[in-house]
Every structure is written in C-alpha cells, then in structure tokens.
C-alpha cells in the first residue's frame, strides 16, 4: 500500500495484478492478503501448481485464474485432477480458468 500511486483508488482500468501461488500454504497466506487489496482487476496464477489446492473462498473479485505446471527436466508432476478441481471451483464462482 505504501507503493501505490496517490490516484490509484481501487486500481487503474488498464492494470491487472496477479498473485502467484503453488500450494495450499502459499495460497492461504498470499491470497488472504491479496483479497483485501484495492485492485480493480485481479488474477490468480497457480503456477507451478505442485499440489491440490482450494482457492474457491478467494475467488470473489478475481477475473481470471491461470493454472500450469513446470517445464524442466526436473519438473515436478502436475496432476490433471488438481487442474480439473480448480476448474470446478471457478465454475461454481463463475470465474474464467486458463490452462
């Protein structure tokens, strides 16, 4: 909050702010803060998703959810069931999911 411009209000029309999460611990910590911030256009990036997570309670005010895994020879596996579960959470909250 100390770094936003004086004329920020609840955010600028042309600015989307994304919060990146990868597991439930970080989702609860980061999204707990993110949901309280005055941001007009919010996005959640669950990348790299490394475990099943529940984000449904944080989706109010979020316009977009992006889910992805890692792409390295040492990449941890991404279970497609985790992706589908987030998709269902978004559907229940009527949010968009990009994979």
C-alpha positions in Angstrom: 0.0 0.0 0.0 3.0 2.3 0.5 4.0 1.9 -3.1 0.7 2.6 -5.0 0.2 6.0 -6.7 -1.9 8.7 -5.0 -4.6 8.4 -7.7 -4.9 4.6 -7.5 -8.3 4.5 -5.8 -9.4 0.9 -6.3 -7.0 0.4 -9.3 -6.5 1.5 -12.8 -8.7 0.3 -15.6 -5.7 -0.9 -17.7 -3.8 -2.7 -14.9 -4.2 -6.4 -13.9 -2.4 -7.6 -10.8 -1.7 -11.3 -10.5 -0.9 -13.3 -7.4 1.1 -16.4 -7.9 0.5 -19.5 -5.8 1.8 -23.1 -6.0 0.5 -24.9 -2.9 -2.2 -24.5 -0.2 0.1 -22.9 2.4 1.1 -20.1 0.0 -2.5 -19.8 -1.3 -3.8 -19.2 2.2 -1.1 -16.8 3.1 -0.8 -14.8 -0.2 -4.5 -14.8 -1.2 -5.5 -13.8 2.3 -3.6 -10.6 1.8 -4.4 -10.2 -1.9 -8.2 -10.3 -1.4 -8.0 -7.2 0.9 -6.0 -5.1 -1.5 -7.7 -2.4 -3.6 -7.2 -3.8 -7.1 -9.7 -3.4 -9.9 -8.6 -6.3 -12.0 -7.3 -9.4 -10.1 -5.8 -12.6 -11.4 -4.6 -15.8 -9.7 -1.7 -17.7 -11.3 -1.5 -21.2 -9.8 1.9 -21.9 -11.5 3.7 -24.1 -11.0 0.9 -26.0 -9.3 2.6 -28.6 -7.1 -0.3 -29.9 -5.0 -4.1 -29.9 -4.9 -5.4 -26.6 -3.6 -8.7 -25.0 -2.6 -8.9 -21.4 -3.8 -12.7 -21.1 -4.0 -13.0 -18.9 -1.0 -10.6 -16.4 -2.5 -12.3 -16.1 -5.9 -14.6 -13.1 -5.2 -13.3 -10.2 -7.2 -10.9 -12.4 -9.2 -11.4 -12.2 -13.0 -9.0 -14.8 -14.2 -7.3 -18.0 -12.9 -4.4 -19.4 -14.7 -3.1 -23.0 -13.9 0.1 -24.6 -15.1 3.0 -26.8 -14.2 6.7 -26.8 -14.6 8.7 -27.4 -17.8 12.1 -28.6 -16.9 13.8 -32.0 -17.0 13.4 -31.9 -13.2 9.8 -30.7 -13.3 7.5 -31.9 -10.6 4.4 -33.7 -11.9 1.2 -31.8 -12.4 -1.8 -34.0 -11.6 -4.6 -33.1 -14.1 -7.2 -33.9 -11.4 -5.8 -30.8 -9.5 -6.4 -28.7 -12.6 -10.0 -30.0 -13.0 -10.7 -29.4 -9.3 -9.7 -25.7 -9.7 -11.8 -25.5 -12.8 -14.8 -26.7 -10.9 -14.1 -24.2 -8.1 -14.0 -21.4 -10.8 -17.3 -22.7 -12.4 -19.0 -22.5 -9.0 -17.8 -18.9 -8.6 -18.4 -18.2 -12.3 -14.7 -17.3 -13.0 -12.6 -17.9 -16.0 -9.8 -20.6 -16.0 -6.9 -20.6 -18.4 -4.8 -23.7 -18.7 
